[in-house]
């Protein structure tokens, strides 16, 4: 070791990240080893030993620090991302323990400014917004199991006042807490339409395949077949001037109604408030104010659709999707529910080859279904776009375009760019008056000014072509 212990101790007091990977700090009193940049309180010099690598530290009986995660660092993982996701997981379990973003920063082992940067870059949101969603999620869970009273519920999940809880709950869920509790025993409920909803565009989008066998638009009513609490059913959204009545045919009970409510919010793009984007990008948003990014009912549906749409025209992609749903979906009245992963995974590849699937596309679909069915790919449990994106890119046949599309439409992340999308490159060429379509790096450069709202910018650019986004 070419540094003296005195010099190394000075470096850990300074939390010098330039020494990360060069040396490890062993703390004899706690039995852990850390990176030099570890934000934890520093031990006394007499309690410290230095090691060149993890093997040496572990041979001395030490274990990796849970704050700075040297084990993740030496595996080549992003230690900041690991700590961020662990802090987010803890906040979801016990949001009341995180009254402010500073508490989240403390658990993540970073300062508040860096925490905000990590949230922006990896989760496409900010700590305060995440914490509020975590509190509302916890409140919904309590309501669904009949735990506690409405009067005490807000305080139990971390809100300072009943009025603040009530307003936040209504804003995120479209219903007051009492109304949400009531829908658990109902067969329908009514939501207000998000302010500025472009109803014609929304219905046109959901009805973009007029021959679809799993969803249908008739007048101002959207009907979609899916599985709710494990049972096939048809979700109906009947739109009025300022509200939508949501009902479920074929399934009933609290769990089914919770799933119906969640599905309605996704189809309405409830959590995709366009106001910040419209304020930041008035030129692009001017003629389409209120446009949102509607989500699929779940990430798996988005993943299958993205694979089907790879390198084929939309008409053929729609036809493949219809054939797939007819083959493995569950009939519900006059519609067919999109297949769940386990049923799709059980297919023989010859069944798909007989329906105009290329061998490669069939293999990609079946592999993705197996990964989801076997629990290897749990997209709904991933907290960050970075983590989910890496998991998607590890799938065979899932490239950057597919991953970004699923992040945008399956998981609702707000700063995605489906690089390589033909419609996006055409729209960029026209918007910026370019002589040729941009390639991948140029697409990212042109989209950079739209951050942190690039998912919505993508939808606006698609819509600028006067077509219906995919």
C-alpha angles and dihedrals in degrees: 000000000000098000127074119242088243092057093046091049089054089052094053091048086054091046087231107193091190087076093055107117093020099075141358127222116227117202108203096192095057099030096233137117124218145187114258088247094056109141094213121112109283121247125230114275092245090061095053132093126178127224132189096219146001094265091060093046093048092046086059089058097257127138129210119273114251092213103056097021101215088178090062091045093054092047088059094251124138101260092196090055092048092052092045093053092046090051091049091050091052092049091052091053095047112011093167088068089064107060092162138018088255089070089054090049090052092054091045090051096234139102122265094255092053091045090057090049092050092050092048095048100039108023100028092228140071130263095249092052091047093050092050091052089049091053093048091047090053091048091052091051091053092048091049092056094040094246121160132343128291089241093059099032099090094052091046092060097041109273117139097214138023091234092053091050093047093050094045092048093050092047094052101035103031090234137075114253092256092050090049090053090049094053089063089074098036135086095220141017139186128237128190113243114251110262112274095013110178094217097181091052092046093052092043090053096050090044096045091121103056090190095051115141096198103048134026136185119208116174106312096340126097119197122188129179118217143132117281118189088342097310128102113244143150119251113209124199112189109190126212129180094278107005144037127223112217122201137168126218119195102020133059142174134076097293092051092049091049088053091047091052092049091048093050092052090051094049090048092048085231095170095046100090105183097196097096091050093046091051092049098041108031095156095058094038098042101101096032106047112165095031112147138181108252115211130223115247091260139355093256092062089051092049094052092046091049092052091048091050096052112124096338132102118262096249092057092043090054090050092051090050092051091050092048093050092046090051100048108009126102118248115236113179108301094345137064123227117235108259119261117235097257094053093047092047090056092063122113111237089234089066089062096040088056089058099057096270114143113236091247094050091046090051091050093050094047094045092051091048092050093049091053095041092050093048096245091119113045103171096168090058095055116104102194136050089226094055094043091045092054091049091051094047089054089063116099109255095012110121132173095282093052093045094049092047091053092046090052103042103020100041104022099235110165107212105055130135118196094212112203095031107143095212092049093051091048091049091049091049091054096040094051094034094236124174093226136021114270121251123224100283092042090050090056091047093050092046094048095088089058093062132151088028101047095131091060091041088056090054091049091050091049090049090050088070087066091240132108115268116244 
